[in-house]
């Protein structure tokens, strides 16, 4: 895997505040616009000193949290993409050219997401962005206008579809949160649960999840009777646990990240909570099971927009496992790495269909009529500029001792 920038000791390709201060580049101050500009300059200096792709290489960018509260998700997406690229390169690349991934850690901070995207936009070798992580981060990118009217595509981002809707430069591989909520409500209907509680991250992700749930409930028997939120920076869910324990809810819908969900499950179950908890696909059940071991997360039901990693007969999963064996990779096969692998495979298929292996060729291929892409049991369709390519949703549940079942 090719990383943009030089990795520091924490595995972070961005310069740390402490390292910049020691180098005399920036002072110990809050992240003001001037400091951000200073940081961006230092980033460019690091990039210029790092190994770069050759002129013949096919470069894609990834921006996500590789450190901090969303590190498990960001690194999973990155590693899934890198695994697919390595597999394709071992088979001769794309028309003889090698695929290269330039991955940037934005620490789950929207300002850094925008800054990184602008750097990749300026680098003409970058064909497209892959699996940009975070609803708030993607929202900031769309609102910045950085990609508007340009040929650089934000392909397969992990974010709510509604914040991406204004952007003609964004194409999604995963199903929408609306589709996930409808799947959850369908299951709740069978269970006879109508009094629902909502725990949502206090940011764009939480707002989009609540909006998707509200729209999915319209005209049905289910009603939202209790709501609670938690801060995206701290993931402290103590207040949310208290609120849900004190409410008369028959089920809880969780809209947030894996770490916060794991903490919620541990505290809620310890406090004697009995309502089943459902989460959207932002949550990786494998990560939750590791952070809340034993029976702490037992019963958590998660909507998934990717095929189950446990279903080895699914062609996409079989291909991924074969790639791990062939390359000697240590990548774990979970829902997040599967998504990264699927996004990379879809992007390479679009590239193969393009008239030129360039940024413009990639965008033009998405704008013309084309057959549905079979990723191996997962189908996406971007024909004639369709920007929501995926519709796949299934439910998984954490069982005894953290085992994931479908």
C-alpha angles and dihedrals in degrees: 000000000000115000124202107233131010116296116239123211092280093056090253116139092203121082112256121236089245094051092050091049092049089050091052092240100116135013129232097272137125116279097274124169090260092049091047089053089048090050091049090054091052089049090055090051090053092048093051090055096047128086110272137197120272122246092259095053124103106231126200127179131222125192119190147122108286092165131037132031095335097041094114091057097041094048091044093055091045094049093047091053092046092050093055092046091051091050093050092046091052088056093052102281124249111324088335097309124116122240115231128190121209106194125189128193109223092176089231089289114136094212090058091047091056093045092051092047091052091052091051091047089055091050101080092197092069106096098189144337115255129206098346103195129230138035093234090045095049090044090056090048093052093045092048089064089219094137098032112122092002127111096236108110125210097217126191099354119181100232142101111291094226094064088050095047096091091055118088087188095065126089122180127212096185128070119261126264086246090062090048093051092049089053091050093048091048089057092045089052090057089049091050094237114148105151104081136186124203128210110187136176109250098245142061092305092056093045092049092047092050091048091050091049093048092051092046091052094051111123094004135105096253117100133187106235102165137027135188135168141197134206116266093217098054103024088213104164098172093110092046091053091051091048094050093045089053095049128082097239128154094198138006127221113207120204109183147072131311098255093051091046091052091050091048093051093049095048097039094051092043089053090054098257112168107179114107114250123223123191135190121241095270082084116078108209091204090058092045091051090053095047093043102036129188114015095332093107097028113143098022108146117205129191110228130201094190131063115268114272086220093063097087092175091065105103094227093052092044090051092050093050091047089051090053091051094045095047098037089235122168093212114140115230106233136133093274097050089044088056092051090048091048094048090050092048092049091049093050091049090052089049092051089053094050123101091228131027092235141101090264093046091052092051094045091052089058092051099055132073111278138160123263114277115237107204091182108291091342115090129200129179126197097163116153095003097308103164103191099066103168134065103165116129130163135159127243129188134203108235135181115336092001097299112157116226133182 
